[in-house]
Amino acid sequence: MTLERYLDRIEEFLKNYLVETKASGYVLGLSGGVDSSLVAALSKEAVGKDKLHCIMMPIDSHPDDLKDAIALAKALDLNYHVIDLSETFQNFVKTFKEQGIELDKGSLSNLKVRMRMSTLYAYGQTHHLLVLGTDNADERYTGYFTKYGDGAADLLPIAKLVKKEVVEAAKIKGVPLFLAERVPSAGLFEGQTDEKEMGITYKDLDDFLLGKIVNKEVLDRINYLHRISEHKRVPIPEAEEFIRDEK
């Protein structure tokens, strides 16, 4: 199957799922990155402008992130809202500090992501919308997503595409080139990039997922990331069944 045909299949999936669930539409967090850009393009094509609600949620973010997201919205003619969560985030952290609790860097980063997802679900429930996830195959395999943050969604349209396919698909669907080829980053702190945090390149990870040979160091790193993130992909563990005494 060609990538173009597979994108058609994703659009069919998005359209049909909305009919099946009887939801009013979709809500999507728009970051300016290529993954959310592609999901926006596919979703608008599938269900139309009025059934796709895009929300940009800066949290002490670099100004370019919001600028890029707005540029995408204008290029694709998307409906969008900007909900700045910076003050809310700062108050949240302040509340912890007042209790003598200093959150570490990882907790602060994940808090931002979970606040964004809470915002999407609050907005979505109010307007009877389903939350679109933007995780790709690389992120799903390595666990490069925040549990109950960007990993929480009602459906994952591009979860079977590796990163280079996401970039190619974005170009096919009319995403501006500077966004399609933007260095992948969640924008959670200064200088942060996906590849720095994962410790491997998307090219190597794509190659592995596509069945190509990668060197041992890369393979060990991928296997490690997959192993330690398994808890993100499996159902929540439950205690054994309670066999009640008969009365």
Stockholm file with secondary structure:
# STOCKHOLM 1.0

chainA/1-247         MTLERYLDRIEEFLKNYLVETKASGYVLGLSGGVDSSLVAALSKEAVGKDKLHCIMMPIDSHPDDLKDAIALAKALDLNYHVIDLSETFQNFVKTFKEQGIELDKGSLSNLKVRMRMSTLYAYGQTHHLLVLGTDNADERYTGYFTKYGDGAADLLPIAKLVKKEVVEAAKIKGVPLFLAERVPSAGLFEGQTDEKEMGITYKDLDDFLLGKIVNKEVLDRINYLHRISEHKRVPIPEAEEFIRDEK
#=GR chainA/1-247 SS CCHHHHHHHHHHHHHHHHHHHTCSEEEEECCSSHHHHHHHHHHHHHHCGGGEEEEECCSSCCHHHHHHHHHHHHHHTCEEEECCCHHHHHHHHHHHHHTTCCCCHHHHHHHHHHHHHHHHHHHHHHHTEEEBCCCCHHHHHHTCSCTTTTTCCSBCTTTTCCHHHHHHHHHHTTCCHHHHTSCCCCCSSTTCCHHHHHTSCHHHHHHHHTTCCCCHHHHHHHHHHHHHTGGGTSCCCCCCCCCCCCC
#=GC SS_cons         CCHHHHHHHHHHHHHHHHHHHTCSEEEEECCSSHHHHHHHHHHHHHHCGGGEEEEECCSSCCHHHHHHHHHHHHHHTCEEEECCCHHHHHHHHHHHHHTTCCCCHHHHHHHHHHHHHHHHHHHHHHHTEEEBCCCCHHHHHHTCSCTTTTTCCSBCTTTTCCHHHHHHHHHHTTCCHHHHTSCCCCCSSTTCCHHHHHTSCHHHHHHHHTTCCCCHHHHHHHHHHHHHTGGGTSCCCCCCCCCCCCC
//
